Amino acid sequence: VSQKQEPLSRTTKLDVEEEQTPEDAIQAANDVLLAALRDELLGAILQVSPARFEQLILELLSAMGFGKGRADFRILTPLSGDGGIDGIVNEDPLGLDAVYIQAKRYAPDNNVGRPDIQKFVGSLTGESATKGVFVTTSDFSRDAVSYIERVQHRIVLINGRRLAQLMIENGVGVRTRSVFEIKSLDEDYFSTL
């Protein structure tokens, strides 16, 4: 009588799990959940309107502390005729130090190239601006990244993966479903007895 064997991948998976500490298993499960949430966020972002996407980026920067988190410190430019600037976050009440934003909602396989970055730099120059944030749901070409390193403007590039991660870290578009508390022995408590 032949015995039915479990598939190799399942036994290997169980062996790995048996060697993990409970904390390691929780961390591994959390990593899987975060990766799935990043994918879900990017999928949801691709479904919103262009105006909502630009608003989302301003809300994220505000949640990150830009403009002191105040709604009256951020400006959403009109959808058409914006001169290549989708939004502005003033870092001070007088608007002396502003960060200009460009947001491109592109499909994952449509990377932002150097021409888009050059247009953004031109828009910043036209506004006498020195700081910019260029956000995309896709990624940036090597040529675009290389170009940004050579310009005088201080420009931060945020690709889709980083965008989703920043949203998770700053609580934008996500909510906490559960919290797990891990307790350990307080050795100090017992050393004083």
C-alpha positions in Angstrom: 0.0 0.0 0.0 1.5 3.3 -1.1 1.3 6.3 1.2 0.2 9.6 -0.1 3.0 12.2 0.4 2.5 15.8 1.0 3.8 18.2 -1.8 7.4 19.2 -1.2 6.5 22.9 -1.2 4.0 22.5 1.7 6.5 20.6 3.9 9.2 23.1 3.2 6.9 25.9 4.1 6.0 24.1 7.4 9.7 23.6 8.2 10.4 27.3 7.7 7.4 28.2 9.9 8.5 25.9 12.7 11.9 27.6 12.8 10.4 31.1 13.1 9.7 32.8 16.4 6.2 33.9 16.8 7.4 37.5 16.4 9.1 36.6 13.1 5.9 34.9 11.9 3.8 38.0 12.7 6.4 40.2 11.0 6.3 38.0 7.9 2.5 38.0 7.8 2.5 41.8 8.2 5.0 42.2 5.3 2.6 40.1 3.1 -0.4 42.2 4.2 1.5 45.5 3.5 2.6 44.4 0.0 -1.0 43.5 -0.8 -2.2 46.8 0.6 0.3 48.7 -1.5 -1.1 46.9 -4.6 -4.7 47.6 -3.5 -3.9 51.3 -3.0 -2.3 51.7 -6.4 -5.3 50.0 -8.0 -7.7 52.3 -6.2 -5.6 55.4 -7.1 -5.7 54.5 -10.8 -9.6 54.5 -10.5 -10.0 58.0 -9.1 -10.5 61.1 -11.3 -7.4 63.2 -12.2 -8.7 66.0 -9.9 -9.1 63.6 -6.9 -5.6 62.2 -7.6 -4.1 65.7 -7.4 -6.1 66.4 -4.2 -4.9 63.1 -2.7 -1.3 64.1 -3.3 -1.8 67.4 -1.5 -3.5 65.6 1.4 -0.6 63.2 1.6 2.0 66.0 1.7 -0.1 67.8 4.4 -0.3 64.6 6.4 3.5 64.4 6.1 3.8 67.8 7.8 4.2 70.0 4.7 2.4 73.3 5.2 2.1 72.5 8.9 -0.7 70.1 8.0 -3.1 73.1 7.4 -5.6 72.9 4.5 -5.3 76.7 4.0 -1.6 76.3 3.2 -2.2 74.1 0.1 -3.5 75.1 -3.3 -4.9 72.9 -6.0 -4.4 74.5 -9.4 -7.1 74.3 -12.1 -7.0 71.0 -14.1 -6.5 72.8 -17.4 -4.1 75.7 -18.0 -2.1 75.0 -14.8 1.2 75.5 -16.5 2.5 72.1 -15.5 1.9 72.7 -11.8 -0.9 70.6 -10.2 -0.6 72.0 -6.7 1.3 74.2 -4.3 2.0 73.7 -0.6 3.1 76.8 1.3 5.5 76.0 4.1 4.9 79.3 5.8 1.8 81.6 6.3 3.2 84.2 3.8 3.9 81.7 1.0 7.6 82.7 0.9 8.7 79.1 0.8 6.5 76.9 -1.4 6.7 73.3 -2.8 5.3 72.9 -6.3 3.7 69.6 -7.2 3.3 67.6 -10.4 1.1 64.5 -10.3 1.0 61.9 -13.1 -1.5 59.0 -12.9 0.1 56.6 -15.3 -0.4 52.9 -15.9 2.3 50.7 -14.3 4.1 50.1 -17.6 4.1 53.8 -18.6 7.2 55.3 -16.9 7.8 59.0 -16.6 10.6 60.0 -18.9 13.0 62.8 -19.1 10.8 65.1 -21.2 8.1 65.2 -18.5 10.7 66.0 -15.9 12.2 68.8 -18.1 8.7 70.3 -18.5 8.3 70.3 -14.8 11.7 72.0 -14.3 10.6 74.6 -16.9 7.4 75.2 -14.9 9.3 75.6 -11.7 11.7 78.1 -13.4 8.7 80.0 -14.8 7.3 80.3 -11.2 10.8 81.2 -9.7 10.4 78.1 -7.6 13.2 76.1 -6.2 11.4 73.1 -4.7 9.3 70.5 -6.4 7.7 67.1 -5.9 6.9 64.9 -8.9 4.6 62.0 -8.1 3.6 59.2 -10.4 1.7 55.9 -10.0 4.2 54.2 -12.2 8.0 54.8 -12.1 10.7 57.0 -13.5 13.0 56.1 -16.4 16.8 56.0 -15.6 17.2 59.0 -17.9 14.7 61.0 -15.8 16.4 60.1 -12.5 19.8 60.9 -13.9 18.5 64.3 -15.2 17.1 65.3 -11.9 20.5 64.9 -10.2 22.0 67.6 -12.5 19.4 70.4 -12.1 19.7 73.2 -9.6 16.1 72.8 -8.4 15.5 70.6 -5.4 13.1 68.0 -6.8 11.9 64.8 -5.1 10.6 62.0 -7.3 8.0 59.7 -5.8 7.1 56.5 -7.7 4.0 54.4 -7.3 5.5 52.0 -4.8 6.9 54.8 -2.6 3.6 56.7 -2.9 1.6 53.7 -1.6 4.2 53.3 1.2 3.9 56.9 2.2 0.1 56.7 2.2 0.3 53.7 4.6 2.8 55.4 6.9 0.9 58.6 7.1 -2.7 57.1 7.3 -3.9 58.5 4.0 -6.5 56.3 2.2 -6.1 53.5 4.8 -7.5 52.7 8.2 -6.3 50.4 11.0 -8.3 47.2 11.3 -6.5 45.5 14.1 -3.6 46.0 16.4 -1.6 43.2 17.9 0.3 43.9 21.1 3.3 41.6 21.9 4.3 41.5 25.6 7.6 40.2 27.0 8.9 39.6 30.5 9.9 42.8 32.4 13.2 41.7 33.9 13.6 45.0 35.8 10.4 44.2 37.6 11.7 40.9 38.9 15.2 42.1 39.7 13.9 44.5 42.4 12.1 41.7 44.4 
